[in-house]
Amino acid sequence: MYEYETSKTKTRFRTGEESPWHALYRFDGYLDGSATPSPTAEEREIELEFDENFPPIRSASKGCWWKLHRRLP
Protein backbone atom coordinates (compact mmCIF):
# COMPACT_ATOMS: atom_id res chain seq x y z
CA MET A 1 0.00 0.00 0.00
CA TYR A 2 2.78 2.45 0.88
CA GLU A 3 5.66 0.96 -1.09
CA TYR A 4 6.00 4.09 -3.25
CA GLU A 5 5.71 6.65 -0.45
CA THR A 6 8.69 8.03 1.38
CA SER A 7 8.74 8.03 5.17
CA LYS A 8 8.41 11.82 5.10
CA THR A 9 5.01 11.75 3.33
CA LYS A 10 3.66 8.60 4.95
CA THR A 11 1.25 9.14 7.87
CA ARG A 12 0.20 5.56 8.68
CA PHE A 13 2.63 2.99 10.06
CA ARG A 14 2.49 -0.65 11.14
CA THR A 15 3.94 -2.46 14.12
CA GLY A 16 7.69 -2.96 13.68
CA GLU A 17 8.32 0.04 11.40
CA GLU A 18 10.51 2.92 12.59
CA SER A 19 9.13 6.33 13.43
CA PRO A 20 10.42 8.98 10.99
CA TRP A 21 9.83 11.75 13.56
CA HIS A 22 9.53 12.53 17.23
CA ALA A 23 5.73 12.53 17.30
CA LEU A 24 2.44 11.45 18.82
CA TYR A 25 0.64 8.59 17.08
CA ARG A 26 -2.84 7.17 17.55
CA PHE A 27 -4.03 3.58 17.23
CA ASP A 28 -5.67 3.12 13.81
CA GLY A 29 -6.78 -0.52 13.73
CA TYR A 30 -5.38 -4.01 13.89
CA LEU A 31 -3.30 -5.46 11.05
CA ASP A 32 -5.62 -8.47 10.80
CA GLY A 33 -8.66 -6.22 10.28
CA SER A 34 -10.36 -7.26 13.52
CA ALA A 35 -12.01 -4.71 15.80
CA THR A 36 -11.66 -6.46 19.14
CA PRO A 37 -10.39 -6.42 21.78
CA SER A 38 -10.13 -2.67 22.19
CA PRO A 39 -6.73 -1.29 23.21
CA THR A 40 -6.43 0.04 26.75
CA ALA A 41 -6.66 3.81 27.21
CA GLU A 42 -2.87 3.99 27.64
CA GLU A 43 -2.32 2.13 24.36
CA ARG A 44 -4.50 4.37 22.17
CA GLU A 45 -1.92 7.16 21.86
CA ILE A 46 1.86 6.83 22.01
CA GLU A 47 4.84 9.15 21.80
CA LEU A 48 7.81 7.87 19.82
CA GLU A 49 11.24 9.35 19.22
CA PHE A 50 12.90 9.33 15.81
CA ASP A 51 13.85 5.74 14.82
CA GLU A 52 11.87 4.04 17.62
CA ASN A 53 9.87 1.02 16.48
CA PHE A 54 6.07 1.08 16.48
CA PRO A 55 4.86 -1.35 19.14
CA PRO A 56 2.07 -3.93 19.04
CA ILE A 57 -0.99 -3.62 21.24
CA ARG A 58 0.39 -5.67 24.08
CA SER A 59 -2.93 -6.19 25.89
CA ALA A 60 -4.26 -7.93 22.76
CA SER A 61 -0.95 -9.44 21.58
CA LYS A 62 -1.64 -8.02 18.09
CA GLY A 63 0.15 -5.93 15.52
CA CYS A 64 -1.59 -2.73 14.55
CA TRP A 65 -1.63 0.45 12.48
CA TRP A 66 -0.54 3.79 13.94
CA LYS A 67 -1.56 7.14 12.46
CA LEU A 68 0.43 10.34 12.86
CA HIS A 69 -1.40 12.72 15.18
CA ARG A 70 1.16 15.48 15.75
CA ARG A 71 4.87 16.00 15.20
CA LEU A 72 6.80 17.17 18.26
CA PRO A 73 9.89 19.37 18.50
Order of alpha helices (4+ residues) and beta strands (2+ residues): beta-beta-beta-beta
